[in-house]
Amino acid sequence: MFPFSETCLFSAIPVKDCLRIHFTLLRTLQLIFQFPFQCMRFVYSS
């Protein structure tokens, strides 16, 4: 992932918003990576 502190320091975004964006990105990536596995699990379980 990108260095978190640099992203916050060099942007004009307040730290609180930066944190929220950062965690939203992480959450989105997590969901994207989990999705295929959940599909496969669903297919195999049915």
PyRosetta script that sets phi, psi and omega in degrees:
from pyrosetta import init, pose_from_sequence

init()
pose = pose_from_sequence("MFPFSETCLFSAIPVKDCLRIHFTLLRTLQLIFQFPFQCMRFVYSS")
pose.set_psi(1, 166.4)
pose.set_omega(1, 178.6)
pose.set_phi(2, -72.9)
pose.set_psi(2, 150.6)
pose.set_omega(2, 178.4)
pose.set_phi(3, -63.1)
pose.set_psi(3, 121.3)
pose.set_omega(3, -172.0)
pose.set_phi(4, -65.5)
pose.set_psi(4, -47.1)
pose.set_omega(4, -174.4)
pose.set_phi(5, -64.3)
pose.set_psi(5, -40.7)
pose.set_omega(5, 179.6)
pose.set_phi(6, -63.1)
pose.set_psi(6, -41.9)
pose.set_omega(6, -179.8)
pose.set_phi(7, -57.8)
pose.set_psi(7, -42.1)
pose.set_omega(7, -178.2)
pose.set_phi(8, -73.6)
pose.set_psi(8, -41.5)
pose.set_omega(8, -174.8)
pose.set_phi(9, -67.1)
pose.set_psi(9, -40.1)
pose.set_omega(9, -172.5)
pose.set_phi(10, -92.6)
pose.set_psi(10, 1.0)
pose.set_omega(10, 175.6)
pose.set_phi(11, -103.1)
pose.set_psi(11, 157.9)
pose.set_omega(11, 179.0)
pose.set_phi(12, -87.2)
pose.set_psi(12, 7.8)
pose.set_omega(12, -178.5)
pose.set_phi(13, -79.7)
pose.set_psi(13, 136.3)
pose.set_omega(13, 174.6)
pose.set_phi(14, -58.8)
pose.set_psi(14, 151.5)
pose.set_omega(14, -174.2)
pose.set_phi(15, -58.0)
pose.set_psi(15, -40.0)
pose.set_omega(15, -178.3)
pose.set_phi(16, -61.0)
pose.set_psi(16, -44.4)
pose.set_omega(16, 178.1)
pose.set_phi(17, -66.4)
pose.set_psi(17, -37.8)
pose.set_omega(17, 179.5)
pose.set_phi(18, -62.3)
pose.set_psi(18, -43.4)
pose.set_omega(18, 177.5)
pose.set_phi(19, -60.4)
pose.set_psi(19, -44.1)
pose.set_omega(19, -177.9)
pose.set_phi(20, -63.4)
pose.set_psi(20, -42.8)
pose.set_omega(20, 178.9)
pose.set_phi(21, -63.3)
pose.set_psi(21, -43.9)
pose.set_omega(21, -178.5)
pose.set_phi(22, -59.3)
pose.set_psi(22, -47.7)
pose.set_omega(22, -178.0)
pose.set_phi(23, -71.6)
pose.set_psi(23, -31.0)
pose.set_omega(23, 175.9)
pose.set_phi(24, -64.8)
pose.set_psi(24, -41.7)
pose.set_omega(24, 177.1)
pose.set_phi(25, -62.2)
pose.set_psi(25, -45.5)
pose.set_omega(25, 179.4)
pose.set_phi(26, -60.9)
pose.set_psi(26, -43.6)
pose.set_omega(26, -179.2)
pose.set_phi(27, -62.8)
pose.set_psi(27, -42.8)
pose.set_omega(27, -179.8)
pose.set_phi(28, -62.8)
pose.set_psi(28, -45.5)
pose.set_omega(28, 177.9)
pose.set_phi(29, -59.8)
pose.set_psi(29, -41.9)
pose.set_omega(29, 180.0)
pose.set_phi(30, -59.8)
pose.set_psi(30, -46.2)
pose.set_omega(30, -179.4)
pose.set_phi(31, -64.3)
pose.set_psi(31, -40.9)
pose.set_omega(31, 179.9)
pose.set_phi(32, -62.2)
pose.set_psi(32, -40.9)
pose.set_omega(32, -179.1)
pose.set_phi(33, -74.6)
pose.set_psi(33, -31.7)
pose.set_omega(33, -178.4)
pose.set_phi(34, -76.5)
pose.set_psi(34, -27.9)
pose.set_omega(34, -172.1)
pose.set_phi(35, -55.7)
pose.set_psi(35, -50.3)
pose.set_omega(35, -179.9)
pose.set_phi(36, -60.8)
pose.set_psi(36, -37.8)
pose.set_omega(36, -179.7)
pose.set_phi(37, -66.4)
pose.set_psi(37, -39.8)
pose.set_omega(37, 178.9)
pose.set_phi(38, -67.3)
pose.set_psi(38, -36.8)
pose.set_omega(38, 176.5)
pose.set_phi(39, -62.7)
pose.set_psi(39, -46.5)
pose.set_omega(39, -179.6)
pose.set_phi(40, -62.8)
pose.set_psi(40, -41.7)
pose.set_omega(40, 179.9)
pose.set_phi(41, -63.1)
pose.set_psi(41, -41.2)
pose.set_omega(41, 179.8)
pose.set_phi(42, -64.2)
pose.set_psi(42, -43.1)
pose.set_omega(42, -179.5)
pose.set_phi(43, -63.8)
pose.set_psi(43, -43.2)
pose.set_omega(43, -177.3)
pose.set_phi(44, -72.4)
pose.set_psi(44, -31.3)
pose.set_omega(44, -176.8)
pose.set_phi(45, -78.6)
pose.set_psi(45, -25.2)
pose.set_omega(45, -178.2)
pose.set_phi(46, -82.8)
pose.dump_pdb("model.pdb")
